[in-house]
Each structure stands twice: as C-alpha cells, then as structure tokens.
Amino acid sequence: MNETAAELIARSNRLGADPKNTNYAGGNTSAKGTDIDPVTGEPVELLWVKGSGGDLGTLTESGLAVLRLDRMRALVNVYPGVDREDEMVAAFDYALHGKGGAAPSIDTAMHGLVDAKHVDHLHPDSGIAIATAADGEELTAKIFGDEVVWVPWRRPGFQLGLDIAEIKRANPQAIGCILGGHGITAWGDTSEESERNSLWIIDTAAAYIAEHGAAEPFGPVRPGFEPLEPAERRAKAAALAPVIRGLASFDKPTVGHFTDSDVVLEFLSRERMPELAALGTSCPDHFLRTKVKPMVLDLPAGASIEESAARLRELHEAYRADYAAYYERHATPDSPAMRGADPAIVLVPGVGMFSFGKDKQTARVAGEFYVNAINVMRGAEALSTYAPIDEAEKFRIEYWALEEAKLQRMPKPKPHATRIALVTGAASGIGLATAKRLAAEGACVVIADLDLEKAQAAAAELGTADVAIGVAANVTDAQAVQGAIDEAVLAFGGLDLVVNNAGLSLSKPLLETTEADWDLQHDVMAKGSFLVSKAAARVLIDQGLGGDIVYISSKNSVFAGPNNIAYSATKADQAHQVRLLAVELGEYGIRVNGINPDGVVRGSGIFASGWGANRAATYGIPEEKLGEFYAQRTILKREVLPEHVANAVIVLTGPELSRTTGLHVPVDAGVAAAFLR
C-alpha cells in the first residue's frame, strides 16, 4: 500500500473510533501525495479520499477513491455552475487513477480543491452545535478567533468545494472552518497536523459549551414525564414495541431498535422537548437516517398501554398526513416519488426511543444519529437558539437525485429481509440449522434455548448482535416464555416468525413410561409450543403485519411407532395445534404450518441425549448405524439432516407459499406409513 494512503487510513480509523469526533459512516478524510504511474513509470500526484458509503472507523484501502489530482482540479474549467453541479459526481470517474478504488463521494471536490495535503471533514456534536446555532457565525469568531472561519450553509457539492478552497486561500492563518448547519472541515500540511487541528476544533467547541452554556437548555423537568423505573420502563417498551413497529412499517417492513439511555430519557422528560423535536435534525447525515423529524407520543409516562397504543395510532395518521404535505410543498415534476410517510424515530416519554430501518444496523444507527441530534440541540440551545437548516433544504437533500441513485444501486433484499424470527431449542440440531438458514436469508434471529450460554454461543456463530441474539427460554414456564418474547421485541422491534422446535424424548414402552415421563414430554412440547404460540400471537396481532408460526412436529404425530407412547402422543398434540391455530389466527394474516421430520440423527440434541441409543436398542441395531437404518426404511433411501428441515422452514415462511396455512410438510425421505391422509 502507498505510504500516504496507509497514513490516511490510520488517521481515519483513529478519528472514526471516537463518537465525539463523528458519527457512524459520517464525514470523510483525504490525503494528497505521489505514486508511480504504471504506464509512464513517472511520479503522478494523486488524491486518496474516503469513498461513498464508507465508515471512517472501519475504513480500509478498498474504501478509498483514488483520483489523479491534476485531472480532478481541471474539472473547475468545465464546471457548469451550481444549478448543474450534480453532473460533477459522474465527471469524477474521468479523473480516477487505475481502477480507482471506491466510488467518489459528493464531497470529493472539497478534498481535491482545498490547497492542503490533508483534509478532514467531520460531523462532531460539538461542532454541529455551533453550526446550528442562530448566531453561529458570531460564536465561531468568539470561540476560535480567526483560526476557524464560518461558511454559510451550502448543500454538499462542487460549489462548496470551491467556497472552502477560496476561504483557505483568503485566510492563510486558518486551520479549518465551521460549515453552517452541517459540520466542520480542518486541514494540515501533514496527517498529524490535520488530525490535531480537527481534534482542537472539536474539543475547543465542547469546552466552550461546557463552560459558557446554560445548565438546563431543554428547560425544567415536565411533571409526569420523568423516566419510569427500569423494570416498568422495559415492560412498557416491550408491550408498545409491536404496535409502534406496525405503524413504522405501514408503507414497507422495517426492523426496530430500542434505546433508553440517560441522554434520551433526560431529553424526553423536559418541557422544551416537543418544540425542539418538531424542529427536526439539521446535519444531512442525521436527517437522511432519522427523517426530518420524529413522531412524539404526547402522553405522560404513566399512561396505560391501551391509552398509549390508541394515541400512537392517532399520531401516526397525523404524522403521515404531515409528511405527505411536506413532500407536496417541495416536490417538483422531476422529484423522485415519495418513499414512505412513516416515522423512522418514535419518542415515548418515560420509556425511550424506537428507531427503524431496513435492517437492524440501519435501525440502530438511526437511533445513534438521533442521539447525536439531541446532543447538537443541547449545545446550540445552551449557547444560543437551535436553528437547523430550513425545510426546503432538507427536502432537496432527502429527495436529491444523487441520493435516489444511491438507493437504486442497493442490492435486492434477501427473501427474509426485515423478518424477525424466534426459534426455540435453537442451540443445536434442527433449531440451529434453522436459525442459520434464516439468518442467511436475511432475517434477524433470536436463538432461544434452555441453556443461555449455548444460546449466546450459537448466536455468535451467526454474526453480530445486529443479526442474532441468544436468550434463555424454559418453554414450560409462561413467565420465562414471555421474557424471551420481550427480549426479542426489544432487540429487533417486534416478531414475524416463530419456530416451535424445543423438544426431547424418552423412548419407552407403555408399561415402563412413568407419569413423570409423560408430564415432562407434554410440558416441553405440547404445553411449551402452546405457551410460545400464545405469547407470540399477541405480538403478531398487535403489529398487524401478519406472520408465521411453524411447528417442528414429527412423522410420529401420524405414525404409530413402537415403544414411544409419550413422545408420539405429544407430537400428535402439536400437529393438531397447527390446525387449530391456523383457523383461529388466519383472520390476522398469521399462517400456521407444521413440518414432520423423521429420524434426524446427525447433529440432533435429542438423539445425543440418549434417545438415539434407546431407539437403536428398540430396532436391534448399533447406535452408530441408526441414521443409515432410518434412511434404508424410507422410499428415497436417504438420510434426513437438520438442514433439510431448515429448508422446509424457509419455503413455508417465504413468499412462494404466502397462501398456505394449516399444512404439514413431511421431511422424512418418504415413509409410506406416515403419508398424510
């Protein structure tokens, strides 16, 4: 790697690792230097700059755009003016060096045109607080003297690059600037100097706010809107989450994230919160993820679940009408179509903040950006008056043709994208295979198991907490089941898909089956799946988005195998629950189906726990031959693996069988005695 590029990546990672400097995927950095042109063998001046869509904290060489500096700067000669400056983004492609690396971003001009070897453009809360203050220009002079220059708001683009380049030329003493309504830019002759200047601006702004700012910029505590106690707060959040997610998914499905941090709860408890929230966010990175403003529940913390849910539905209707009016006020004939009128941020006083997006990471980051916005409002109000960019400018960016093009380039979502699945007994065997397949198809997965450590280890196999979490769930205990459901909705906003897989078996003939044997198996499978389905159905109904419940039953639910009275009877119970719930829940768009596997030996927790040895003894064969034995008695002569059952779950819960409910699908390689009839 080129030494200059390596230096840039190291600086970027340091700056991006600290949230006080910039938000996730926010800002960009650059460096200018020389490398050898492989065509001429001569040195060539290059610009390395963070490409479109990257994140400073995790930036690697592949995330850099690489341009020839002479060609990039020559674009000044063909710049058609601010009314056509969007065309310049495509023109950057003609200045790329070699394969060019990542796609150049809209801020490339800022980095290329400024006469400094190293440039940082960041979105720190302290800097944006000054940038969004009503008297930001005066504050900039008071705080920084002539070392930092004020730049009035201008939409990111080629003209902004020209403006900053001119400011740098006209103010040789300056180390950076405050971009009105937006953020900061700093520069230096070395990478160390640029980083030092960036941090000095950020820290100086933060120190000034701390020393000179008002103590309570959000006003006094609003009586009745104080945070609920933690247990009550989480319980109310879990109860409201499905309702809120259903509202946020009116136009298109979303995944959610819940935050009840001190920063959020303090903001929600203050008298000025409603008026400040209504002003919306300012920095483009903020409102592109949070929408121009949040939806705010206007009831005190002690309002009942029923009252809160009813009011949220009323507010959602009003929010959608308000957003549609905002679109109509500013849309032009060539504006992209309205993308959706649902809120991305929902604030519930006393409880916390719900944020939404196309996946868990997007939802979480949206919440993080609104926390940034809260910090910005606090800083601006502490010194002055919070004055974000006006609504028309927000619309220009939200419905920017370049932003629309970026959205259109995104890959097609996977079949189970935005779906939230809970799988019981998922730390091994069929449950784990199902969880892995659901995650691979785009779902967020909650792995529920009796053993919490195993559940969490299994979740870690699937990826980060944005993909899967592990929770403890004793399915025989209604309170424990409700706790697992609550964890699921607080982690991902709701629930769409439940797989009743938890099970065990004791292979005994009738006269050796004890009452305890009978009760244990019926508690785990018949009662357990009933309790899980009941708790999940409440969430699915409150969401109003439909959903799927799948029972992993067994071919034994219809086949009278030997020495298996308790297990087979409880599987028959589960099989009929499928039929009963399919009828009862169909009016809510909830589909209920079952899968009847046979003899899944490899990877099975049930077989590993002694069941396999018992079944092998019943059939008079060695235990290691059990899988082969089961395969040979089937029509297809093939062994059934956990992955085969997982495949059936995917098909049953996917779009292809959207009109199927009450069905049992055999996954048994063909057992004639278990044919459904």
KESESE-265315 format. One line per field, with one value per residue (C-alpha): x, y, z. Coordinates in steps of 0.1 Angstrom, whole numbers, padded with zeros to 4 digits. Each point is the difference from the previous one (the first is absolute). Example, Ala and Ser with C-alpha at 12.3 -4.5 7.8 and 13.67 -1.06 7.14 Angstrom:
REM residues 2
X [0123	0014]
Y [-0045	0034]
Z [0078	-0007]
END
This chain:
REM residues 677
X [0000	0012	0014	-0022	-0031	0010	0005	-0034	-0017	0017	-0012	-0035	-0003	0012	-0025	-0029	0006	-0011	-0037	0007	0019	-0026	-0029	-0001	0006	0001	0027	0029	0038	0026	0037	0020	0033	0019	0002	0016	-0022	0003	-0005	0028	0021	0000	-0013	-0036	-0019	-0030	-0029	-0010	-0035	-0025	-0025	-0038	-0017	0030	0007	0031	0003	0002	0015	0024	0018	-0029	-0022	0022	-0006	0032	0001	0026	0003	0007	-0031	-0022	0010	-0004	-0037	-0002	0003	-0031	-0021	-0034	-0012	-0019	-0032	0017	0026	-0014	0015	0034	-0003	-0001	0029	0022	0001	0021	0027	0004	0034	0002	-0030	-0008	-0010	-0033	-0026	0009	-0025	-0017	0027	0029	0002	0005	0030	0015	-0004	0012	0037	0012	0015	-0023	-0037	-0025	-0038	-0018	-0034	0008	-0029	0019	0008	-0035	-0014	0019	-0010	-0037	0000	-0020	0031	0025	0021	0005	0007	0026	0019	-0004	0011	0028	0011	0013	0013	-0034	-0022	-0038	-0014	-0038	-0021	0004	-0011	0030	0014	0025	-0008	0005	0035	0007	-0013	0022	0030	-0004	-0004	0032	0018	-0014	0007	0035	0000	-0031	0002	-0036	-0036	-0034	-0026	-0033	-0026	0023	0034	0036	0030	0036	0033	0038	0032	0005	-0023	0008	-0006	-0034	-0011	0013	-0019	-0032	0001	0009	-0032	-0021	0014	0000	-0036	-0009	0019	-0016	-0035	0008	0014	-0025	-0031	-0033	-0004	-0034	-0004	-0030	-0019	-0011	-0014	-0035	-0021	-0013	0026	0028	0016	-0018	0019	0022	-0022	-0032	0016	0012	-0033	-0019	0025	-0005	-0038	0001	0027	-0022	-0026	0027	0018	-0033	-0005	0035	-0005	-0032	0017	0027	0013	0027	0021	0002	0024	-0008	0021	-0007	0034	0002	0005	-0033	-0020	0012	-0010	-0034	-0007	0006	-0026	0016	0004	-0032	0009	0036	-0009	-0024	0029	0016	0036	0025	0031	-0008	0015	-0025	-0033	0007	-0001	-0025	-0024	-0005	-0016	-0012	-0035	-0005	-0025	-0016	-0012	0017	0021	-0027	-0026	-0013	0011	-0035	-0001	0035	-0006	-0033	0017	0030	-0023	-0016	0033	0012	-0029	0008	0038	-0007	-0022	0026	0028	-0021	-0007	0038	0006	-0027	0014	0034	-0003	0007	-0011	0034	0001	0002	-0033	-0007	0019	-0023	-0017	0006	0023	0036	0002	-0028	0004	-0019	0004	0010	0008	0026	0006	-0010	0019	-0006	0017	0004	0021	0011	0032	-0018	-0026	0027	0020	-0031	-0004	0036	-0004	-0030	0021	0025	-0028	-0010	0036	0000	-0032	0013	0032	-0017	-0027	0025	0018	-0026	-0031	-0001	-0006	0003	0000	-0034	-0025	0005	0037	-0008	-0023	0026	0024	-0025	-0013	0033	0004	0034	-0015	-0027	0027	0018	-0032	-0006	0035	-0006	-0002	-0034	-0010	0001	-0033	-0001	0014	-0018	-0015	0007	0000	0000	0011	-0003	0024	0024	0034	0004	-0014	-0031	-0004	0036	-0002	-0033	0014	0031	-0021	-0024	0029	0016	-0033	0000	-0020	0009	0001	-0007	0015	-0019	0012	-0001	0038	0007	0038	-0007	-0026	0024	0028	-0023	-0011	0037	0004	-0026	0017	-0003	-0029	-0014	-0007	-0007	-0002	-0003	-0025	-0009	-0035	-0015	-0030	-0019	-0001	-0024	0019	0033	-0016	-0014	0035	0015	-0026	0006	0037	-0007	-0022	0023	0030	-0016	-0032	-0025	-0005	-0011	0009	0000	0014	-0012	0029	0009	-0004	0013	-0010	0002	-0004	-0020	-0028	-0033	0006	0034	-0012	-0005	-0024	0031	0012	-0034	-0002	0035	-0005	-0034	0012	0029	-0017	-0038	-0002	0033	-0011	-0034	0016	0024	-0027	-0023	0026	0012	-0036	-0005	0030	-0010	-0036	0011	0024	-0027	0026	-0010	0027	0009	-0001	0017	-0001	0028	-0023	0010	-0011	-0008	-0030	-0017	0020	-0004	0037	0009	0009	-0007	-0034	0008	0021	-0024	-0030	0014	0011	-0036	-0011	0024	-0013	-0035	0010	0012	-0035	-0018	0022	0000	-0038	0000	0029	-0007	-0021	0031	0020	0020	0008	0006	0016	0019	0029	0002	0036	0011	0031	0023	0030	0031	0002	-0031	-0001	-0027	0019	0032	-0018	-0007	-0030	0021	0013	-0035	-0013	0030	-0007	-0037	0009	0029	0028	0032	-0006	0025	-0021	-0032	0001	0007	-0028	-0025	0011	-0004	-0036	-0010	-0012	0029	0026	0015	0009	-0018	0023	-0008	0007	-0028	-0025	0014	-0006	-0037	-0003	0014	-0024	-0031	0008	0011	-0020	-0006	-0025	-0016	-0035	0008	-0011	-0010	0024	0023	0031	0017	0038	0005	0015	-0033	-0016	-0032	-0015	0003	-0017	-0025	-0036]
Y [0000	0035	0017	0030	-0022	-0021	0032	0012	-0032	0000	0036	-0008	-0030	0020	0029	-0024	-0022	0028	0010	0036	0006	-0013	-0024	-0034	0004	0038	0023	-0007	0004	0004	0002	0012	-0015	-0017	-0035	-0015	-0001	-0036	0012	0027	-0011	0036	0014	0012	0022	-0018	0007	-0028	0007	-0021	-0013	0002	-0020	-0009	0004	0017	-0023	-0031	0015	-0023	0005	-0012	0028	0027	0017	0008	0029	0018	0034	0019	-0014	0004	0037	0005	-0006	0036	0010	-0019	0006	0011	0018	-0007	-0008	-0030	-0009	-0035	-0009	0004	-0032	-0020	0021	-0012	-0034	0015	0010	-0034	-0015	-0036	-0019	0029	-0019	0010	0022	0037	0018	0034	0015	-0009	0036	0013	-0022	0004	0038	0011	0008	-0022	-0035	-0014	0009	-0013	0006	-0012	0002	0004	0009	0030	0014	-0005	0017	0032	-0006	-0001	0029	0030	0022	-0027	0025	0022	-0030	-0013	0032	0002	-0035	-0005	0035	0001	-0036	-0014	0016	-0001	-0014	0007	-0030	-0015	-0034	-0024	0001	0016	0036	-0007	-0013	0032	0021	-0017	0001	0038	0003	-0019	0023	0032	-0010	-0015	0000	-0022	-0037	-0008	0012	-0005	-0010	0016	-0025	-0029	-0007	0009	-0002	0002	-0003	-0003	-0004	-0034	-0027	0007	0037	-0006	-0024	0024	0029	-0020	-0011	0035	0014	-0028	0003	0038	0001	-0026	0018	0034	-0015	-0017	0033	0025	-0020	0002	-0027	-0012	0008	-0023	0017	-0014	-0035	-0003	-0015	-0035	-0005	-0012	-0034	-0031	-0024	-0024	-0031	0019	0019	-0031	-0017	0029	0002	-0037	0004	0030	-0011	-0022	0028	0025	-0023	-0007	0038	0005	-0028	0013	0008	-0027	-0024	0011	-0013	0019	0010	0012	0025	0011	0017	0029	0025	-0011	-0002	0034	0017	-0017	0012	0038	0027	0012	-0035	0002	0033	-0009	-0035	0017	0021	-0032	-0008	0021	-0018	-0019	-0032	0003	0006	-0024	-0028	0015	0018	0037	-0004	-0028	-0010	0009	-0016	0029	-0020	-0001	-0030	-0015	-0003	-0036	-0023	0002	0038	0003	-0024	0018	0034	-0013	-0011	0034	0017	-0023	0010	0037	-0006	-0016	0029	0025	-0018	-0002	0037	0007	-0021	0019	0034	-0006	-0027	0010	-0019	-0017	-0009	-0037	-0015	0002	-0029	-0004	0021	-0020	0012	-0013	0012	-0003	0016	-0012	0021	-0020	-0030	0008	0002	-0025	0003	-0019	-0009	-0026	-0022	0000	0019	0027	0003	0001	0026	0021	0001	0009	0029	0013	-0001	0021	0023	0003	0009	0026	0016	0000	0018	0025	0008	0003	0028	0015	-0012	-0033	0010	-0030	0004	0008	-0025	0007	-0008	-0032	-0011	0008	-0024	-0027	-0002	0008	-0018	-0012	-0014	-0017	-0015	-0014	-0016	-0015	-0016	-0019	-0038	-0016	-0011	-0037	-0019	0003	0035	0021	-0032	-0007	-0037	-0018	-0036	-0021	-0028	0017	-0006	-0032	-0024	0010	0033	0011	-0010	0019	0031	0000	-0003	0028	0023	-0009	0010	0034	-0005	0013	-0031	-0005	-0033	-0012	-0030	-0014	0006	0037	-0005	-0024	0024	0029	-0021	-0011	0036	0010	-0026	0019	0034	0031	0011	0018	-0035	-0023	-0001	-0029	-0001	-0024	-0016	-0028	-0006	-0017	0032	0027	0028	-0011	-0003	0036	0011	-0015	0017	0033	-0003	-0007	0031	0023	-0013	0002	0020	-0029	-0035	-0016	-0036	-0026	-0036	-0023	-0024	-0006	-0037	-0031	-0037	-0030	-0032	-0025	-0025	0007	-0020	0017	0035	0018	0029	0022	-0011	0009	0034	0010	-0006	0016	0030	0007	-0007	0002	0026	0017	0006	0012	0025	0013	0003	0018	0026	0004	0004	0030	0017	-0010	0013	0033	0006	-0007	-0013	-0036	-0026	-0036	-0027	-0033	-0032	-0025	-0030	-0035	-0028	-0017	0024	-0022	-0032	-0025	-0009	-0026	0009	0037	0007	0033	0016	-0010	0012	0034	0004	-0008	0027	0025	-0011	0009	0033	0009	-0006	0017	0031	0002	0005	0023	0023	0001	0032	0018	-0011	-0025	-0032	-0032	-0030	-0031	-0022	-0037	-0012	-0036	-0012	0030	-0016	0020	0033	-0008	0010	-0025	-0029	0010	0000	-0037	-0002	-0014	-0028	-0009	0000	-0021	-0025	-0001	-0009	-0023	0019	0018	0037	0011	-0017	0017	0027	-0026	-0021	0028	0008	-0035	-0003	0031	0001	0022	-0019	0032	0013	0031	0027	0032	0021	-0018	0011	0035	0001	-0008	0028	0025	-0012	0000	0035	0015	0019	-0030	-0016	0032	-0016	-0032	-0006	-0030	-0022	-0028	-0006	-0034	0002	-0037	-0012	-0018	-0021	-0016	-0007	0037	0013	0027	-0012]
Z [0000	-0007	0031	-0003	-0003	0030	0020	-0010	0010	0034	0006	-0012	0023	0030	-0007	-0008	0031	0024	-0004	0013	-0033	-0025	-0003	-0017	-0038	0005	-0014	-0022	-0001	-0027	-0007	-0030	-0011	-0027	-0014	-0031	-0031	-0013	-0036	-0001	0029	0012	0033	-0001	0025	0015	0023	0024	0015	0019	-0025	0000	0027	0020	0038	0013	0031	-0022	-0032	-0020	-0032	-0020	0014	-0015	-0033	-0019	-0025	-0020	0016	-0032	-0017	0030	0003	-0037	0004	0012	-0036	-0010	0031	-0014	0032	0031	-0018	-0018	0026	0005	-0034	0015	0020	-0032	-0013	0029	-0017	-0028	0025	0017	0001	-0011	0012	0023	0031	0016	-0017	0006	0024	-0004	0023	-0023	-0013	0036	0004	-0034	-0004	0034	-0001	0028	0000	0026	0006	0025	-0003	0032	0017	0037	0023	0014	-0034	-0013	0031	-0010	-0037	0009	0025	-0012	0005	-0011	-0020	0031	0022	-0024	0002	0038	0006	-0025	-0010	-0036	0001	-0010	-0027	-0003	-0032	-0006	-0007	-0035	-0011	-0004	-0035	-0024	0009	0037	-0009	-0019	0029	0026	-0024	-0002	0037	0005	-0025	0015	0036	0001	0038	0002	0008	-0009	-0002	0015	-0027	0008	0010	-0009	0017	-0001	-0024	0010	-0018	0004	-0018	0017	0011	0036	-0004	-0017	0028	0027	-0016	-0002	0036	0011	-0017	0015	0035	0001	-0010	0026	0027	-0008	0001	0034	0015	-0015	-0007	0019	0026	-0012	-0037	-0003	0028	0033	0005	-0013	0029	-0009	-0028	0022	-0009	0014	0022	-0021	0003	-0007	-0028	-0018	0005	-0015	-0029	-0007	0000	-0023	-0024	-0022	-0003	-0009	-0025	-0017	-0005	-0011	-0026	-0015	-0034	0001	0026	0025	0027	0033	0028	0035	0020	0036	0006	0025	-0028	-0016	0032	0012	-0033	0001	0035	-0007	-0007	-0032	-0016	-0021	-0016	-0006	-0014	-0024	-0015	-0012	-0006	-0020	-0012	-0032	0014	0029	-0018	-0029	0027	0024	-0024	0005	0034	0024	0011	0036	0024	0018	0031	0034	0010	0022	-0029	-0004	-0028	-0015	0002	-0014	-0029	-0010	0001	-0020	-0028	-0001	-0001	-0027	-0022	0006	-0006	-0033	-0011	0011	-0019	-0031	0002	0005	-0032	-0020	0012	-0015	-0027	-0036	-0031	-0001	0037	0009	0012	0037	0016	0030	0026	0032	0027	0005	0036	0026	0034	0030	0032	0030	-0021	-0027	-0038	-0027	-0033	-0032	-0033	-0027	0024	0036	-0007	-0019	0028	0027	-0019	-0004	0037	0005	-0024	0019	0032	-0019	-0009	0037	0009	-0028	0012	0035	-0010	-0023	0026	0028	-0019	-0023	-0018	-0020	-0036	-0024	-0038	-0014	-0012	-0037	0003	0019	-0028	-0026	0016	0011	-0036	-0017	-0033	0011	0032	-0021	-0023	0031	0012	-0034	-0001	0032	-0004	-0001	0036	0009	0003	0038	0003	0028	0015	0037	0009	0034	0000	0031	0009	-0025	0016	-0019	-0026	-0020	0019	-0007	-0037	-0003	0017	-0022	-0032	0011	0006	-0033	-0017	0017	0032	0034	0023	0037	0011	0030	0020	0036	0002	-0003	-0006	-0028	-0015	0001	-0015	-0028	-0007	-0002	-0028	-0020	0002	0021	0023	-0031	-0014	0029	0038	0024	0028	0027	-0003	0020	-0022	0029	0019	-0012	0017	-0015	-0035	0003	0011	-0032	-0021	0017	-0007	-0036	-0005	0018	-0020	-0034	0004	-0004	-0012	-0034	0002	0027	-0002	0027	0000	0037	0008	0017	0000	0022	-0020	0023	-0004	0017	0031	0006	-0007	0033	0008	0003	-0035	-0014	0017	-0009	-0038	-0001	0020	-0023	-0034	0003	0028	-0010	-0036	0012	0023	-0026	-0027	0025	0009	-0036	-0013	0023	-0017	-0035	0005	0015	-0029	-0026	-0025	-0001	0007	0002	0027	-0009	0021	-0003	0006	-0011	-0023	0034	0002	-0026	0002	0028	0007	0027	0036	-0004	0016	0018	-0028	-0028	0019	0007	-0037	-0010	0024	-0017	-0034	0009	0015	-0035	-0014	0029	-0001	-0038	0003	0029	-0011	-0037	0003	0011	-0030	0023	-0017	0021	-0016	0012	-0011	0006	0000	0005	0018	-0002	0017	-0009	0019	0020	0037	0006	-0014	0018	0033	0000	-0022	-0029	0022	0011	-0036	-0012	0027	-0010	-0035	0010	-0018	0011	0008	-0026	-0027	0010	-0027	-0026	0013	-0002	-0035	-0012	0011	-0020	-0035	-0012	0021	0011	0035	0013	0014	0020	-0031	-0019	0027	-0001	-0037	0006	0025	-0026	-0026	0023	0013	-0033	-0027	-0022	0025	0012	-0004	0019	0036	0020	-0020	0013	-0022	0003	0000	0004	-0033	-0005	0027	-0014	0034	0008	-0032	0008	-0008]
END
